[in-house]
Amino acid sequence: MNPSMMNKYTPTVLWLLLCLFFIIIKSGCGKPISSVDALPIGKKSYPLLDNKAIMHEYRDNFDKMIFPKHNKKLTQYCSLHRHWEDIRAVWSKNGGDDFRWQYYVMKNKKSFK
């Protein structure tokens, strides 16, 4: 192969390799592995105040959760009380004319404490 021809295509080949490298990095194929120091130590918990003004803490965010319809219960583990609890969300009046979600929390029957 002629050396002058090699010099002619070198910038184009380098540019194509650079574009390919950029696409691989942006697509997530070359994600760096996070170190142990970057991993979260504690788990985030979300508080819930029930109808009796008792605080509970769960792993799931109830603002983003869809509750079962027709007053069915949802079972979650409470990290404060350290047992499973049944949660029922009911749309009801809050004293006056305002409506809001009322949460009824009961200990699950399979929780052996």
C-alpha positions in Angstrom: 0.0 0.0 0.0 1.2 3.4 -0.9 2.3 5.6 2.2 0.7 8.7 0.7 -2.7 6.9 0.6 -2.3 6.0 4.2 -1.9 9.6 5.2 -4.9 10.6 3.1 -7.4 8.4 5.0 -5.8 8.6 8.5 -7.8 11.6 9.7 -11.1 10.1 8.5 -10.4 6.8 10.3 -9.4 8.5 13.5 -12.5 10.6 13.4 -14.7 7.5 12.9 -13.0 5.7 15.8 -13.5 8.8 18.0 -17.2 8.9 17.1 -17.6 5.1 17.8 -15.9 5.6 21.2 -18.2 8.5 22.0 -21.3 6.4 21.1 -20.2 3.5 23.2 -19.6 5.7 26.2 -22.9 7.6 25.8 -24.9 4.4 25.3 -24.0 3.0 28.8 -21.9 0.1 27.6 -18.9 1.5 29.2 -20.3 2.4 32.6 -17.8 2.5 35.4 -18.3 0.2 38.3 -19.1 2.1 41.5 -16.7 1.7 44.4 -17.8 0.3 47.8 -17.6 3.8 49.2 -20.2 5.1 46.8 -22.8 2.5 47.7 -25.6 3.7 50.1 -25.2 2.5 53.6 -28.7 2.9 55.0 -32.0 2.3 53.4 -34.4 5.1 53.0 -37.6 4.8 55.0 -40.9 6.7 54.6 -43.0 7.7 57.6 -46.7 7.2 57.8 -49.0 8.7 60.4 -52.1 6.5 61.0 -55.6 7.5 62.1 -54.5 7.1 65.8 -51.6 9.5 65.3 -49.0 6.7 65.7 -45.9 7.0 63.5 -44.8 4.0 61.3 -41.9 3.7 58.9 -41.9 1.6 55.8 -39.5 1.1 52.8 -42.1 2.1 50.2 -43.2 5.6 49.5 -47.0 5.8 49.9 -47.3 9.0 47.9 -46.2 7.1 44.8 -47.9 3.8 45.7 -51.3 2.7 44.3 -53.4 1.1 47.0 -55.8 -1.7 46.4 -59.4 -0.7 45.7 -62.4 -1.4 47.8 -60.7 -1.0 51.2 -58.5 -4.0 50.7 -55.4 -4.1 52.9 -51.7 -3.9 52.0 -49.1 -5.6 54.1 -45.8 -3.9 54.8 -43.0 -4.4 57.3 -42.7 -1.5 59.9 -39.2 -0.8 60.8 -40.2 1.1 64.0 -42.4 -1.7 65.5 -40.4 -4.5 63.8 -43.4 -6.5 62.6 -45.7 -6.9 59.6 -48.6 -4.5 59.5 -51.8 -4.4 57.4 -52.5 -0.9 56.0 -55.8 0.2 54.7 -56.3 3.6 53.0 -59.8 5.1 53.1 -60.8 8.4 51.5 -62.8 10.1 54.2 -63.6 13.5 55.7 -61.0 15.2 57.8 -63.1 16.9 60.5 -64.7 19.7 58.3 -65.5 19.7 54.7 -62.0 18.6 53.6 -61.4 15.0 52.3 -58.1 13.2 52.6 -56.6 9.7 52.9 -57.0 8.1 56.3 -54.6 5.2 57.0 -55.8 2.4 59.3 -52.8 0.3 60.5 -53.3 -3.1 62.2 -50.8 -5.8 63.2 -50.8 -8.6 60.7 -52.1 -11.9 62.0 -49.0 -13.8 60.7 -46.7 -11.5 62.7 -45.6 -13.7 65.6 -44.8 -11.0 68.1 
